[in-house]
């Protein structure tokens, strides 16, 4: 694809508007040619990009590119079996350590009563792996993240997951608690640190039929842990100052999320409710969150004091985007923020959007970005498919977008592309499984020679 010149827009309280911005930014896309879903992405200090899952004929793998997406190599941990059971990647760019896990629970009869996750850890960027089972109390939606300890220069690796299930369907299935595990040795030994209640009937002021779900956590420079997510019809951040032992859940003022109806509605339109990558923290400890409102318009806010107080939310989806799904946010430096999401303008098709802001803390921040897929090849040509229904049928999932700043200054995002419409013409890697979706990487960066 020929890189496209990015455009500028200004965030506002009710809508975003076109604005002048630097003309030397472009967007483009890299096609991995590997089957995938629910893509998670990491970037190393030398700009090596990792992407997962890769559904190969040998099993669930991790893709690695050392040439900015021109070519991809798959690494498959021995013992990771193929399937769509929410494989998840996390790359710790400080310790240069790669994590990949997949759930053992599934819709097949032999997997209905399984718990926990098969976790692969690699200290040599996927050349060799050590595998172990972790988080025996949970079944789905586990997220791994890492950061500094409160009292020393060493690091803590966290794993957060809802228990025993992610979705409450009474009287058969109940969700009770978000449990956080931690490891002080890079994922060799794990212990339960603590957790917080996510059962609506136990949360004051929340209707018992509401939906509560939390996504991936982040760790501030002082060791404070933040996990953002849906708390009924409000966005909230769970905060821990003691490495996951105790938690305080704080609402974000002005957040208003889509109304939750029932489990059947969730199966059909689950992407309206999930916020898997919605929280970020910059190098100064400022916290940033992003969420879609009840109409699908994307909002964001930030806090300078550890989520005690918040800025007024502003609209950060691009002008013309009518429906944004599964937004992800990242932050670095002092106020520099990047976002990525699936967005719909007209018709049913969803495109991949990416944008960044030099300093989100200004009154009306200016973003630069745009679509990264080819204009006539949207990522989801016939509408966004939620994913949970397909999980029940044993199919692959598409419900995560990950965005990350690379050391060279580019903003990268991992996403899934549905193999329909013009996308069906895309080639496949020799050892890839031909699934319903392929993994792609979107980029926002400086134009060559700029």
Long-range contacts (C-beta under 8 A, 24 or more apart in sequence): 1-28, 1-29, 1-374, 2-28, 3-27, 3-28, 3-447, 4-28, 4-370, 4-371, 4-372, 5-447, 6-355, 6-368, 6-369, 6-370, 6-444, 7-318, 7-368, 7-369, 7-370, 8-366, 8-367, 8-368, 9-318, 9-319, 9-355, 9-366, 9-367, 10-364, 10-365, 10-366, 10-367, 11-300, 11-314, 11-315, 11-316, 11-357, 11-364, 11-365, 11-366, 11-367, 12-314, 12-315, 12-364, 13-312, 13-313, 13-314, 13-315, 14-315, 15-297, 15-315, 15-319, 16-315, 16-316, 16-317, 16-318, 16-319, 16-367, 17-319, 18-319, 19-366, 21-366, 21-367, 21-368, 22-368, 24-446, 24-447, 24-450, 25-368, 25-369, 25-444, 25-445, 25-446, 25-447, 25-450, 26-444, 26-445, 26-446, 26-447, 27-354, 27-369, 27-370, 27-371, 27-372, 27-442, 27-443, 27-444, 28-372, 28-442, 28-443, 29-352, 29-372, 29-373, 29-374, 29-440, 29-441, 29-442, 29-443, 30-65, 30-68, 30-69, 30-70, 30-440, 30-441, 30-442, 30-443, 31-417, 31-426, 31-438, 31-440, 32-63, 32-69, 32-72, 32-429, 32-438, 32-439, 32-440, 32-441, 33-72, 33-426, 33-427, 33-428, 33-429, 33-432, 33-438, 34-61, 34-63, 34-72, 34-74, 34-428, 34-429, 34-432, 34-438, 34-439, 35-396, 35-428, 35-432, 35-433, 35-434, 35-435, 35-436, 35-437, 35-438, 35-439, 36-396, 36-416, 36-435, 36-437, 36-438, 36-439, 37-84, 37-387, 37-396, 37-397, 37-398, 37-416, 37-435, 37-436, 37-437, 38-86, 38-87, 38-88, 38-387, 38-396, 38-397, 38-398, 38-399, 38-400, 38-416, 39-400, 39-401, 39-402, 39-414, 39-415, 39-416, 39-439, 39-440, 40-88, 40-89, 40-90, 40-400, 40-402, 40-414, 41-89, 41-402, 41-403, 41-404, 41-412, 41-413, 41-414, 41-441, 42-89, 42-90, 42-91, 42-93, 42-98, 42-404, 43-91, 43-93, 43-404, 43-405, 43-406, 43-407, 43-412, 44-91, 44-93, 44-96, 44-125, 45-93, 45-96, 45-407, 46-407, 47-406, 47-407, 47-408, 48-125, 49-406, 49-412, 49-441, 50-89, 50-91, 50-98, 50-125, 50-126, 51-89, 51-414, 51-439, 51-441, 52-87, 52-88, 52-89, 52-100, 53-87, 53-89, 53-100, 53-102, 53-439, 54-432, 54-439, 55-82, 55-84, 55-396, 55-432, 55-433, 55-435, 56-82, 56-431, 56-432, 56-433, 57-431, 57-432, 57-433, 58-82, 58-431, 60-87, 60-100, 60-102, 62-89, 62-98, 62-100, 62-126, 63-439, 64-125, 64-126, 65-441, 68-410, 68-443, 69-441, 69-443, 72-429, 74-429, 74-431, 74-432, 75-122, 75-126, 75-127, 77-120, 77-122, 77-129, 77-131, 78-129, 78-131, 79-118, 79-120, 79-129, 79-131, 80-118, 80-120, 80-131, 81-118, 82-433, 83-394, 84-390, 84-391, 84-394, 84-395, 84-396, 84-397, 85-111, 85-140, 86-140, 86-141, 86-142, 86-391, 86-397, 88-142, 88-143, 88-144, 88-400, 90-143, 90-144, 90-145, 90-146, 92-146, 92-155, 92-157, 92-186, 94-146, 94-155, 95-146, 95-155, 95-186, 96-123, 96-125, 97-121, 97-122, 97-123, 97-186, 97-187, 98-122, 98-123, 98-125, 98-126, 99-144, 99-157, 99-187, 100-129, 101-134, 101-142, 101-144, 103-139, 103-140, 103-142, 104-133, 105-139, 105-140, 106-394, 107-391, 107-392, 107-393, 107-394, 108-394, 114-139, 115-139, 115-164, 117-142, 119-187, 121-186, 121-187, 121-188, 123-186, 130-188, 132-188, 134-159, 134-181, 134-190, 135-159, 135-161, 135-179, 135-181, 135-190, 137-161, 137-163, 137-164, 137-179, 138-162, 138-163, 138-164, 138-179, 139-163, 139-164, 139-165, 139-166, 140-165, 140-166, 141-166, 141-213, 141-276, 143-215, 143-216, 143-217, 143-276, 145-216, 145-217, 145-218, 145-219, 146-219, 147-218, 147-219, 147-220, 147-223, 147-225, 148-219, 148-221, 148-222, 148-223, 149-223, 149-243, 150-222, 150-223, 150-224, 150-241, 150-242, 150-243, 151-223, 154-184, 156-182, 156-183, 156-184, 156-219, 156-223, 156-243, 156-244, 157-182, 157-183, 157-184, 157-186, 157-187, 158-182, 158-183, 158-193, 158-217, 158-219, 158-225, 158-244, 159-183, 159-190, 160-214, 160-216, 160-217, 160-227, 162-198, 162-213, 162-214, 163-195, 166-213, 167-211, 167-263, 167-266, 167-388, 168-199, 168-200, 168-211, 168-263, 169-263, 174-199, 175-199, 175-212, 178-214, 178-227, 178-238, 180-217, 180-225, 180-227, 180-240, 180-244, 180-247, 182-243, 182-244, 193-243, 193-244, 193-245, 194-240, 194-244, 194-245, 194-246, 194-247, 195-247, 196-238, 196-247, 196-249, 200-232, 203-231, 203-232, 206-231, 206-232, 207-232, 209-260, 209-262, 210-260, 211-260, 211-266, 211-273, 213-273, 213-274, 213-275, 214-238, 214-275, 215-274, 215-275, 215-276, 215-277, 215-278, 215-279, 216-276, 216-277, 216-279, 217-279, 218-279, 218-280, 218-281, 218-287, 219-281, 220-281, 220-285, 220-287, 220-306, 221-281, 221-283, 221-284, 221-285, 222-285, 224-285, 224-306, 226-279, 226-281, 226-287, 226-307, 227-279, 228-275, 228-278, 228-279, 228-289, 229-275, 229-278, 230-257, 230-273, 230-274, 230-275, 230-291, 232-257, 232-260, 233-257, 233-258, 233-259, 233-260, 233-294, 235-275, 235-278, 235-289, 235-291, 237-279, 237-287, 237-289, 237-307, 239-306, 239-307, 250-307, 250-308, 252-289, 252-291, 252-301, 252-307, 252-310, 252-313, 253-310, 254-299, 254-301, 254-310, 254-312, 254-313, 255-291, 255-293, 255-299, 255-301, 255-313, 256-293, 256-294, 257-291, 257-292, 257-293, 257-294, 258-292, 258-293, 258-294, 258-296, 259-294, 266-386, 266-388, 267-386, 267-388, 267-389, 267-392, 268-386, 268-389, 269-386, 270-386, 270-387, 270-388, 270-389, 270-399, 271-325, 271-326, 271-342, 271-384, 271-386, 271-387, 271-399, 272-296, 272-325, 274-326, 274-399, 275-326, 275-327, 276-326, 276-328, 276-399, 276-400, 276-401, 277-326, 277-327, 277-328, 277-329, 277-400, 277-401, 277-402, 277-403, 278-327, 278-328, 278-329, 279-329, 280-329, 280-330, 280-331, 280-337, 281-331, 282-331, 282-332, 282-333, 282-334, 282-335, 282-336, 282-337, 283-332, 283-333, 283-334, 284-334, 284-335, 286-331, 286-334, 286-335, 286-361, 288-329, 288-331, 288-337, 288-360, 289-329, 290-316, 290-327, 290-328, 290-329, 290-339, 291-327, 292-317, 292-323, 292-324, 292-325, 292-327, 295-323, 296-322, 296-323, 296-324, 296-325, 296-344, 297-321, 297-324, 298-324, 298-327, 298-339, 298-341, 300-329, 300-337, 300-339, 300-360, 302-360, 302-361, 304-361, 311-361, 314-364, 314-365, 316-355, 316-365, 316-367, 317-341, 317-343, 317-353, 318-343, 318-353, 318-355, 318-367, 318-369, 318-370, 320-345, 321-345, 321-353, 322-346, 323-350, 324-353, 325-350, 325-384, 326-399, 326-400, 326-401, 327-401, 328-400, 328-401, 328-402, 328-403, 328-413, 329-403, 330-403, 330-404, 330-405, 330-411, 331-360, 332-405, 334-359, 335-359, 335-360, 335-361, 335-362, 336-360, 336-405, 337-365, 338-403, 338-404, 338-405, 338-411, 338-444, 339-367, 339-369, 339-403, 340-401, 340-402, 340-403, 340-411, 340-413, 340-415, 340-442, 341-401, 342-379, 342-380, 342-384, 342-401, 342-415, 344-384, 348-381, 348-382, 348-383, 349-378, 349-380, 349-381, 349-382, 349-383, 350-378, 350-379, 350-380, 350-383, 350-384, 351-378, 351-379, 352-379, 352-413, 352-415, 352-440, 352-442, 354-403, 354-411, 354-413, 354-442, 354-443, 354-444, 355-444, 356-411, 356-444, 368-444, 369-411, 369-444, 372-413, 372-442, 372-443, 372-444, 373-417, 373-440, 373-442, 374-422, 376-422, 377-421, 377-422, 377-423, 378-421, 379-415, 379-416, 379-417, 379-418, 379-423, 379-440, 380-417, 380-418, 381-418, 381-420, 381-421, 381-422, 381-423, 382-418, 382-420, 382-421, 385-418, 395-436, 396-435, 396-436, 396-437, 398-437, 408-445, 409-445, 409-446, 410-443, 410-444, 410-445, 410-446, 411-443, 411-444, 411-445, 412-441, 412-442, 412-443, 413-441, 413-442, 413-443, 414-439, 414-440, 414-441, 415-439, 415-440, 415-441, 415-442, 416-440
